[in-house]
Amino acid sequence: MIGNLFLLLAIASCSLVILNAKPESSSEEQRAFKHPLTDMPAPAEDIETAHYFPAYSDQKFPIGQNVISLCHLSNQGNSVYNVTAIMGSLNSPFDFRHHFQNYSYRPFGVLIKPGEEISLKYGFQLHPELEPIEYQLAITVFYDSEQQSFSTTFFNQTVELYFPSSEYDFETISSVLFSFVSVLLTIVVTIVACFPDSKFSSMFFQAATVKSTGATITRHDQDDEDTWVAVQNRKAKKLSAK
């Protein structure tokens, strides 16, 4: 009986130890996870970077659109670096800690040897509900040597966002109207050339002649012509009677 009691106490104490150990392990896992843009390593002295936005060199981006940035890296040292990833964020220009968007962590795994230069493409999507104001855009490249890790924020400047113009802008409407007029003129020329004796061709040439000479043609219906003939006949009879 006493042995069974000691056994139950031992099982209960082990259960308490296991229960107490679970929260500690989960908290350790949470502490182990670190966001890539938090406490980033320093840049390497022999790596030089440059940026370029092919479609938006003025650094004005349309809201809701995909933006492509190019990261150019040049290895000026004697070590081989492994470019691991690129990641960006859109922040408040007044408080960099205020993030509006965190963009995708894109892995690369590209080696850059001493004296080499490479360019990497990184794209990100601007949220369609962003306001058309200025933001602070930061894009960072991560890379490793055999000894340690590095990171360089190759772009960290103010950018301007704006609403993209309507699909039916003035240039588009003008192009459509020009195409319509061109097609219509082509049809008219084709009809006149193929059917020169048709009524449409006669009307076309008559209108063109009137326009070029400045003459005015007055058309009368049948009743007007009959009235005019009757008046002329009466005048002729009066002259003969005299």
Phi, psi and chi 1 to 4 in degrees:
 res  aa     phi    psi   chi1   chi2   chi3   chi4
   1 MET       -  -45.8 -174.6   69.1  179.2      -
   2 ILE   -66.7  -36.2  -64.6  175.4      -      -
   3 GLY   -63.8  -40.3      -      -      -      -
   4 ASN   -64.2  -35.7  -66.8  -25.4      -      -
   5 LEU   -65.1  -43.8 -178.2   59.6      -      -
   6 PHE   -63.6  -35.9  -81.8  113.4      -      -
   7 LEU   -64.8  -42.2 -179.5   60.4      -      -
   8 LEU   -64.6  -40.1  -68.2  174.2      -      -
   9 LEU   -64.1  -38.3  -69.9  174.1      -      -
  10 ALA   -65.8  -41.3      -      -      -      -
  11 ILE   -64.5  -40.9  -66.2  173.3      -      -
  12 ALA   -65.1  -40.2      -      -      -      -
  13 SER   -66.8  -38.1   61.4      -      -      -
  14 CYS   -64.5  -38.7  -69.4      -      -      -
  15 SER   -64.4  -39.1  -60.0      -      -      -
  16 LEU   -65.3  -37.5  -70.4  174.7      -      -
  17 VAL   -64.8  -42.3  170.5      -      -      -
  18 ILE   -64.8  -43.3  -65.9  173.1      -      -
  19 LEU   -63.4  -39.4  -68.9  173.8      -      -
  20 ASN   -71.8  -26.2  -68.6  -29.3      -      -
  21 ALA   -78.0  -28.9      -      -      -      -
  22 LYS   -63.1  -49.6  -74.3 -176.8  178.1  179.4
  23 PRO   -60.7  -34.9  -23.3   34.3      -      -
  24 GLU   -64.5  -41.7  -68.5  178.6    0.9      -
  25 SER   -66.7  -40.4   62.0      -      -      -
  26 SER   -67.0  -38.5   60.9      -      -      -
  27 SER   -66.9  -34.2   61.0      -      -      -
  28 GLU   -66.7  -37.8  -71.2  177.1   -1.8      -
  29 GLU   -65.1  -39.6  -68.9  176.5   -2.6      -
  30 GLN   -65.9  -39.2  -68.4  177.2   -3.0      -
  31 ARG   -69.1  -29.7  -74.3 -164.7  -61.6  -91.4
  32 ALA   -71.1  -32.3      -      -      -      -
  33 PHE   -73.9  130.1  173.7   78.0      -      -
  34 LYS  -136.2  130.8 -174.9  176.3   66.7  173.3
  35 HIS   -65.0  138.7 -165.0  -82.3      -      -
  36 PRO   -56.7  -30.6  -24.4   33.5      -      -
  37 LEU   -90.8    9.5  -60.8  179.0      -      -
  38 THR  -107.5  129.8  -56.3      -      -      -
  39 ASP    51.2   55.6  -62.1  -31.0      -      -
  40 MET   -71.5  146.8  -63.7 -177.8  -64.6      -
  41 PRO   -68.0  161.1   23.6  -32.8      -      -
  42 ALA   -72.8  159.6      -      -      -      -
  43 PRO   -76.1  155.5   25.4  -32.5      -      -
  44 ALA   -80.0  141.7      -      -      -      -
  45 GLU   -69.6  -27.6  -64.8 -178.7   -3.6      -
  46 ASP   -97.9   12.1   48.7    3.6      -      -
  47 ILE  -110.0  121.3  -69.4  -67.5      -      -
  48 GLU  -108.4  139.9  -63.7 -179.0   -2.9      -
  49 THR  -126.7  157.5   59.8      -      -      -
  50 ALA  -148.4  160.7      -      -      -      -
  51 HIS  -128.0  160.4   69.7  -87.7      -      -
  52 TYR  -162.1  136.6 -178.9   62.1      -      -
  53 PHE  -110.1  103.0  -63.9   94.3      -      -
  54 PRO   -57.5  -40.2  -21.8   32.6      -      -
  55 ALA   -93.2  -14.4      -      -      -      -
  56 TYR  -138.7   68.0  -49.4  103.9      -      -
  57 SER   -67.5  -20.5   56.8      -      -      -
  58 ASP   -84.2    1.5   56.5   -3.3      -      -
  59 GLN    60.5   35.4  -61.2  177.8 -169.5      -
  60 LYS  -116.2  119.5  -63.7 -179.4  179.3 -179.5
  61 PHE  -114.4  139.3  -53.2  139.1      -      -
  62 PRO   -78.4  134.3   26.4  -31.3      -      -
  63 ILE   -65.5  136.9  -64.5  173.7      -      -
  64 GLY    84.6   -1.2      -      -      -      -
  65 GLN  -101.7  163.8  -58.5  -62.3  -44.1      -
  66 ASN   -88.9  131.9 -174.5   59.7      -      -
  67 VAL  -114.2  132.6  178.5      -      -      -
  68 ILE  -106.7  128.3  -60.5  -63.8      -      -
  69 SER  -119.6  145.8   65.0      -      -      -
  70 LEU  -111.3  131.9  -61.0  179.1      -      -
  71 CYS  -110.9  118.4  173.1      -      -      -
  72 HIS  -103.5  125.2 -177.4   78.3      -      -
  73 LEU  -117.9  138.8  -63.8   96.7      -      -
  74 SER  -129.3  124.4  175.5      -      -      -
  75 ASN   -92.4  106.9 -172.7   -7.9      -      -
  76 GLN   -97.5    3.1  -58.2  -65.2  -37.5      -
  77 GLY  -106.7 -158.2      -      -      -      -
  78 ASN  -112.2    4.7  -60.6  -40.8      -      -
  79 SER  -103.5  154.4  -57.9      -      -      -
  80 VAL   -93.1  132.2  177.5      -      -      -
  81 TYR  -116.8  145.6  -68.0   93.3      -      -
  82 ASN  -107.6  111.1  177.1   27.1      -      -
  83 VAL   -77.9  110.7 -177.4      -      -      -
  84 THR   -89.6  -40.9   55.9      -      -      -
  85 ALA  -167.0  167.9      -      -      -      -
  86 ILE  -133.8  140.6  -66.0  179.2      -      -
  87 MET  -147.9  148.0 -172.8  175.7 -175.3      -
  88 GLY  -133.7  170.4      -      -      -      -
  89 SER  -152.9  151.0   64.0      -      -      -
  90 LEU  -110.5  120.8 -167.8   66.8      -      -
  91 ASN  -125.1  169.8  -44.6  -66.9      -      -
  92 SER   -74.7  136.5  169.1      -      -      -
  93 PRO   -71.0  -14.0   25.9  -32.8      -      -
  94 PHE   -96.9  -27.2  -51.8  106.7      -      -
  95 ASP  -144.0  103.5 -174.8    1.5      -      -
  96 PHE   -62.5  -22.3 -168.0   81.2      -      -
  97 ARG   -72.4  -15.0  -64.4  171.3  -62.6  178.2
  98 HIS   -87.2  108.3 -175.4 -173.9      -      -
  99 HIS   -97.6  126.7  -65.0  -99.0      -      -
 100 PHE   -88.0  -37.3  -72.8   97.0      -      -
 101 GLN  -148.8  138.1  -89.1 -169.9  -75.1      -
 102 ASN  -107.7  122.5  -77.4  -30.2      -      -
 103 TYR   -91.1  167.9  -62.2  115.7      -      -
 104 SER   -61.3  144.6  -59.9      -      -      -
 105 TYR   -86.4  106.3 -180.0   89.4      -      -
 106 ARG  -103.3  115.9 -178.0  179.3  177.6 -175.3
 107 PRO   -78.6  151.5   26.3  -31.6      -      -
 108 PHE  -125.8  -60.5  -75.8   95.1      -      -
 109 GLY    69.6   47.3      -      -      -      -
 110 VAL  -111.1  131.9  178.7      -      -      -
 111 LEU   -87.5  138.3  -65.0  179.0      -      -
 112 ILE  -125.2  113.9  175.8  171.3      -      -
 113 LYS   -86.2  166.4  -61.4  178.3 -178.8  179.3
 114 PRO   -56.4  131.2  -26.9   35.2      -      -
 115 GLY    84.3   -4.2      -      -      -      -
 116 GLU   -90.5  159.4  -73.0 -173.2  -16.3      -
 117 GLU  -134.3  139.6  -62.8 -178.1    1.3      -
 118 ILE  -138.1  157.1   60.8  172.3      -      -
 119 SER  -125.8  132.0  -66.1      -      -      -
 120 LEU  -119.0  140.8  -57.4  175.5      -      -
 121 LYS   -99.2  130.8 -176.8  173.6   70.0  174.2
 122 TYR  -131.4  123.9  177.3   75.9      -      -
 123 GLY  -112.5  148.7      -      -      -      -
 124 PHE  -146.9  151.2   55.9   92.7      -      -
 125 GLN  -104.7  123.1 -177.8   80.6   26.1      -
 126 LEU   -78.5  131.3  -65.9  169.9      -      -
 127 HIS   -64.5  136.9 -162.3  -79.8      -      -
 128 PRO   -68.3  -14.1   22.1  -32.8      -      -
 129 GLU   -98.2    9.4  -65.3 -175.6    2.0      -
 130 LEU   -69.0  152.0  -71.5  168.9      -      -
 131 GLU   -86.1  149.7  -65.4  -65.3  -30.9      -
 132 PRO   -78.7   72.6   28.8  -34.1      -      -
 133 ILE  -134.8 -172.2   57.8  175.8      -      -
 134 GLU   -90.0  143.6  -69.4 -174.4  -16.2      -
 135 TYR  -134.1  166.7  -62.8   85.8      -      -
 136 GLN  -103.6  113.6 -171.4   79.1    9.4      -
 137 LEU  -101.7  128.5  176.6   63.8      -      -
 138 ALA  -126.7  129.6      -      -      -      -
 139 ILE  -128.8  128.3  -49.3  176.4      -      -
 140 THR  -122.6  139.0  -57.7      -      -      -
 141 VAL  -107.3  137.1   57.2      -      -      -
 142 PHE  -111.7  138.4  -60.2   88.7      -      -
 143 TYR  -153.4  156.9   49.8   98.7      -      -
 144 ASP  -128.4  149.0  -59.1  -31.6      -      -
 145 SER  -106.0 -173.4   66.9      -      -      -
 146 GLU   -70.5  -21.2  -66.3 -178.8   -5.0      -
 147 GLN  -100.6  -37.7  -68.6   79.3   22.7      -
 148 GLN  -154.0  176.0   62.7 -175.9  107.2      -
 149 SER  -104.7  152.2  -62.1      -      -      -
 150 PHE  -139.1  165.5  -58.6   92.1      -      -
 151 SER  -154.3  145.9   67.5      -      -      -
 152 THR  -134.6  123.2  -60.4      -      -      -
 153 THR   -83.3   95.6  -57.7      -      -      -
 154 PHE   -79.0  -13.2   63.2   90.2      -      -
 155 PHE  -140.2  126.2 -176.2   83.7      -      -
 156 ASN  -153.3   78.1 -172.3   13.4      -      -
 157 GLN  -140.9  170.5  -61.7 -179.8   24.5      -
 158 THR   -80.9  133.8  -58.8      -      -      -
 159 VAL  -124.4  157.0  -62.8      -      -      -
 160 GLU  -112.4  131.3 -178.5 -178.6  -16.1      -
 161 LEU  -106.6  145.8  -90.3   58.4      -      -
 162 TYR  -145.4  158.4   64.4   91.2      -      -
 163 PHE   -76.0  131.5  -71.3  122.5      -      -
 164 PRO   -65.1  148.8   22.8  -32.0      -      -
 165 SER   -68.9  161.5   58.7      -      -      -
 166 SER   -65.5  153.0  173.2      -      -      -
 167 GLU   -64.9  -27.2  -64.1 -179.6   -1.2      -
 168 TYR  -103.8   65.9  -58.5   99.6      -      -
 169 ASP   -84.4 -179.2   53.8    7.5      -      -
 170 PHE   -61.4  -40.8  176.7   77.1      -      -
 171 GLU   -64.4  -40.3 -174.1  174.3  -19.4      -
 172 THR   -66.5  -44.3  -56.2      -      -      -
 173 ILE   -63.2  -42.2  -65.2  175.1      -      -
 174 SER   -62.1  -39.9  -59.2      -      -      -
 175 SER   -64.9  -41.8  177.4      -      -      -
 176 VAL   -64.5  -44.0  171.8      -      -      -
 177 LEU   -64.0  -41.0  -71.0  176.5      -      -
 178 PHE   -62.7  -41.5  177.9   77.9      -      -
 179 SER   -64.2  -40.8  -60.0      -      -      -
 180 PHE   -63.5  -46.3  175.7   76.4      -      -
 181 VAL   -63.3  -39.3  172.5      -      -      -
 182 SER   -63.4  -43.3  -60.2      -      -      -
 183 VAL   -64.8  -43.2  171.5      -      -      -
 184 LEU   -62.8  -42.3 -176.0   60.7      -      -
 185 LEU   -65.3  -37.8 -176.9   60.7      -      -
 186 THR   -62.9  -41.3  -58.3      -      -      -
 187 ILE   -63.6  -43.6  -65.7  174.4      -      -
 188 VAL   -63.7  -45.4  170.8      -      -      -
 189 VAL   -63.3  -38.8  171.8      -      -      -
 190 THR   -64.4  -43.1  -57.7      -      -      -
 191 ILE   -64.3  -44.4  -66.6  175.6      -      -
 192 VAL   -64.8  -38.4  171.7      -      -      -
 193 ALA   -72.4  -37.7      -      -      -      -
 194 CYS   -84.3  -29.3  -64.3      -      -      -
 195 PHE  -129.1   72.7  -53.7   99.1      -      -
 196 PRO   -68.5  -23.2   23.7  -32.1      -      -
 197 ASP   -94.4    4.1  -61.6  -30.2      -      -
 198 SER   -74.6  162.7   65.1      -      -      -
 199 LYS   -63.1  -37.6 -176.0  177.7 -179.8  179.9
 200 PHE   -63.6  -41.5  176.4   81.5      -      -
 201 SER   -65.0  -40.9  -60.4      -      -      -
 202 SER   -61.9  -44.5  -58.5      -      -      -
 203 MET   -63.4  -39.1  -66.9  173.4   58.8      -
 204 PHE   -64.2  -47.3  178.1   79.5      -      -
 205 PHE   -68.7  -36.5  -75.8  117.8      -      -
 206 GLN   -63.9  -43.3 -172.3  178.2   32.3      -
 207 ALA   -64.4  -39.4      -      -      -      -
 208 ALA   -65.5  -38.4      -      -      -      -
 209 THR   -67.1  -43.8  -56.7      -      -      -
 210 VAL   -62.1  -40.6  169.6      -      -      -
 211 LYS   -66.8  -37.6 -174.5  175.4 -179.2 -179.6
 212 SER   -76.8  -34.3   61.4      -      -      -
 213 THR   -92.5  -22.2   58.7      -      -      -
 214 GLY    83.3    7.1      -      -      -      -
 215 ALA   -72.7  158.4      -      -      -      -
 216 THR  -120.1  127.9  -58.3      -      -      -
 217 ILE  -109.4  125.2  -63.8  177.8      -      -
 218 THR  -109.3  123.3  -56.9      -      -      -
 219 ARG   -97.7  143.0  -63.6 -175.9  178.9  -85.4
 220 HIS  -120.6  144.7  -58.8  -81.0      -      -
 221 ASP   -81.5  179.4   54.5   18.7      -      -
 222 GLN   -64.0  -37.9 -172.5   65.6   29.6      -
 223 ASP   -63.9  -40.2  -65.5  -22.4      -      -
 224 ASP   -64.7  -41.6  -68.1  -21.5      -      -
 225 GLU   -63.2  -43.3  -66.9 -179.9   -1.2      -
 226 ASP   -61.7  -40.2  -66.5  -18.1      -      -
 227 THR   -64.2  -41.2  -57.5      -      -      -
 228 TRP   -64.2  -41.6 -176.4   82.8      -      -
 229 VAL   -64.7  -41.4  171.4      -      -      -
 230 ALA   -62.4  -41.1      -      -      -      -
 231 VAL   -64.7  -41.1  170.2      -      -      -
 232 GLN   -65.6  -37.8  -65.0  -60.1  -38.5      -
 233 ASN   -64.8  -39.8  -69.1  -24.9      -      -
 234 ARG   -65.6  -38.7  -75.3 -162.0  -63.1  -89.4
 235 LYS   -65.5  -38.0  -73.4 -177.1  178.7 -179.7
 236 ALA   -65.8  -39.2      -      -      -      -
 237 LYS   -64.0  -40.8  -69.9  180.0  179.0  178.9
 238 LYS   -65.2  -38.8  -70.8 -178.5  178.8  179.8
 239 LEU   -66.5  -39.3  -69.3  175.2      -      -
 240 SER   -68.9  -34.4   60.2      -      -      -
 241 ALA   -66.2  -34.1      -      -      -      -
 242 LYS   -69.6      -  -69.0  179.2  179.5 -179.3
